[in-house]
């Protein structure tokens, strides 16, 4: 099993948002700023990595008929750690991300990797899988947020980019998120088709 291949699949071939079409709710909701996107990437990657490690360690001791509830409990424990930590040390981020922090528990990316990968593989390769999927998810959010924040608010990390430029307010609300994501999906589809033709 190639470490490089397992890591890179989350960025391109099995990118959670762009290819698998999961994790769309936070992708559309929290990408009003690049800062939000980066914090969501950190939180999701942390939970994904820790969950994969623990699931991989205990997989042989969990009866098959209760594995999903056990996986959800493991994920919920790590999400609680993230939630408490952000609330204590980054209250502004905690407020900004809002309900989408506890909703990491039901994020299909995390449960899907626990079920599909970590429960069938060793600890080290499960970490690589989690990092690849988490970073792939986060990069998608960051690119989406970049276009929404720059075009919708004329700002980046709170700093005004072009004085006097009138931002397109629609980009900062739901329609802007859908349009931007649609264009990103189109571009990703073109890249995947091009790669298949080259092969």
matplotlib code that plots the C-alpha trace (Angstrom):
import matplotlib.pyplot as plt

x = [0.0, 1.6, 1.7, 1.9, -1.1, -3.2, -2.4, -3.0, -6.3, -8.0, -6.8, -7.9, -9.3, -11.5, -11.7, -14.7, -16.5, -15.4, -15.6, -17.5, -20.0, -20.0, -19.4, -21.3, -23.2, -20.2, -18.5, -21.4, -22.0, -18.7, -16.8, -17.8, -14.1, -10.8, -10.2, -13.4, -12.4, -8.9, -10.3, -12.9, -10.1, -8.0, -11.0, -12.2, -8.7, -8.0, -11.2, -10.7, -7.1, -7.9, -11.0, -9.1, -6.3, -8.7, -11.0, -7.9, -6.7, -10.0, -11.4, -10.7, -12.6, -15.8, -18.7, -19.8, -23.5, -22.5, -19.6, -21.5, -22.7, -19.2, -17.6, -20.1, -19.3, -15.6, -16.1, -18.4, -15.7, -13.1, -15.6, -16.3, -12.6, -12.5, -15.6, -14.4, -10.9, -12.3, -14.8, -12.0, -9.2, -10.7, -14.2, -14.5, -13.8, -16.3, -19.0, -18.2, -18.4, -21.4, -23.5, -21.1, -18.6, -20.9, -22.2, -18.7, -20.0, -22.4, -20.0, -20.1, -16.4, -15.4, -17.8, -17.1, -13.4, -13.8, -16.1, -14.4, -10.7, -9.7, -11.7, -9.8, -6.3, -3.4, -2.8, -0.1, -1.9, -5.1, -3.4, -2.1, -5.7, -7.1, -4.6, -5.1, -8.9, -8.9, -6.5, -8.4, -11.6, -9.9, -8.3, -11.7, -13.2, -10.2, -10.4, -14.2, -13.8, -11.1, -13.4, -16.3, -14.5, -12.5, -15.4, -18.2, -16.5, -13.3, -11.4, -9.0, -8.3, -10.2, -8.0, -9.5, -7.9, -8.8, -9.9, -13.0, -13.9, -17.5, -17.9, -20.5, -22.7, -24.3, -21.0, -21.2, -24.6, -26.0, -26.4, -22.7, -21.7, -23.7, -22.4, -18.8, -19.0, -20.7, -17.8, -15.3, -17.1, -17.1, -13.4, -12.7, -14.8, -12.8, -9.5, -10.7, -11.9, -8.6, -6.6, -8.7, -8.0, -4.3, -4.2]
y = [0.0, 3.3, 6.0, 8.7, 7.3, 7.0, 10.6, 12.1, 10.3, 12.7, 15.7, 14.6, 11.1, 10.9, 14.5, 14.5, 17.6, 17.7, 14.0, 12.1, 15.0, 14.7, 17.4, 19.9, 21.5, 22.9, 23.6, 26.0, 27.4, 28.3, 29.5, 33.2, 33.8, 32.0, 32.1, 30.1, 27.6, 27.1, 26.6, 24.1, 22.2, 22.1, 20.9, 18.3, 16.9, 16.6, 14.7, 12.6, 11.7, 10.9, 8.9, 6.9, 6.1, 4.9, 3.0, 1.2, 0.3, -1.1, -2.6, -6.2, -5.8, -4.3, -6.7, -6.0, -5.3, -2.3, -0.9, 2.2, 3.4, 2.8, 4.8, 7.7, 7.7, 7.9, 10.7, 12.6, 12.4, 14.1, 16.6, 17.5, 18.1, 20.4, 22.3, 22.8, 23.9, 26.4, 27.8, 28.3, 29.5, 30.8, 32.1, 34.2, 31.2, 29.1, 31.8, 32.1, 28.4, 28.0, 24.8, 23.4, 22.4, 19.9, 18.8, 17.4, 14.3, 13.5, 14.6, 11.7, 12.1, 11.1, 8.2, 7.1, 6.9, 5.1, 2.5, 2.1, 2.5, 2.7, -0.4, -2.4, -1.1, -0.4, 2.8, 4.4, 4.1, 5.2, 8.4, 9.0, 8.5, 10.9, 13.6, 13.3, 13.4, 16.2, 18.4, 17.7, 18.8, 21.8, 22.9, 22.8, 24.9, 27.4, 27.9, 28.3, 30.8, 32.7, 33.5, 34.3, 36.5, 38.4, 38.9, 39.2, 41.4, 42.7, 41.5, 38.7, 37.9, 41.1, 43.4, 45.4, 44.3, 47.0, 50.4, 51.7, 48.3, 47.5, 43.8, 41.5, 41.0, 37.9, 36.0, 36.4, 34.7, 31.2, 31.8, 32.9, 29.7, 27.5, 29.4, 29.2, 25.5, 24.8, 26.4, 24.5, 21.2, 22.0, 22.7, 19.5, 17.5, 18.9, 18.0, 14.4, 13.9, 15.2, 12.9, 9.9, 10.8, 11.0, 7.6]
z = [0.0, -1.2, 1.5, -1.1, -3.0, 0.2, 1.1, -2.3, -2.9, -0.5, -2.4, -5.9, -6.6, -3.5, -2.5, -0.1, -1.5, -5.2, -6.0, -3.4, -2.8, 1.0, 3.6, 1.4, 4.3, 6.1, 2.7, 1.8, 5.3, 6.8, 3.7, 4.1, 5.1, 4.6, 8.4, 9.0, 6.3, 7.8, 11.3, 10.0, 8.3, 11.5, 13.6, 11.0, 10.4, 14.1, 14.7, 11.6, 12.5, 16.2, 15.3, 12.6, 15.1, 17.9, 15.5, 14.0, 17.5, 18.8, 15.5, 16.5, 19.8, 18.5, 17.6, 14.1, 15.0, 17.3, 15.3, 14.0, 17.4, 18.8, 15.9, 16.5, 20.2, 19.4, 17.0, 19.4, 22.1, 19.9, 18.7, 22.3, 22.9, 19.8, 21.0, 24.5, 23.4, 20.9, 23.3, 25.9, 23.8, 20.5, 21.5, 18.3, 16.1, 18.2, 17.7, 14.0, 13.2, 15.5, 15.1, 12.5, 15.2, 17.0, 13.6, 12.8, 14.7, 11.8, 9.0, 6.5, 5.8, 9.3, 9.8, 6.3, 6.8, 10.1, 8.5, 5.1, 6.0, 9.7, 10.6, 8.0, 8.2, 10.6, 12.7, 10.5, 7.2, 8.8, 10.0, 6.4, 5.1, 7.6, 6.9, 3.1, 3.4, 6.0, 4.0, 0.8, 2.5, 4.0, 0.7, -1.0, 1.7, 1.6, -2.2, -2.0, 0.9, -0.9, -3.8, -1.6, 0.7, -1.9, -4.3, -1.7, 0.8, -0.9, 2.1, 3.1, 6.8, 7.6, 5.4, 2.6, -0.7, -3.3, -1.9, -3.7, -5.2, -4.7, -3.7, -5.1, -2.0, -3.5, -3.1, 0.7, 0.9, -0.1, -3.9, -4.1, -2.4, -4.7, -7.9, -6.7, -5.8, -9.1, -11.0, -8.9, -9.6, -13.3, -13.2, -11.2, -13.7, -16.6, -14.9, -14.1, -17.7, -19.1, -16.8, -18.0, -21.7, -21.0, -19.4]

ax = plt.figure().add_subplot(projection="3d")
ax.plot(x, y, z, "-o")
ax.set_aspect("equal")
plt.show()
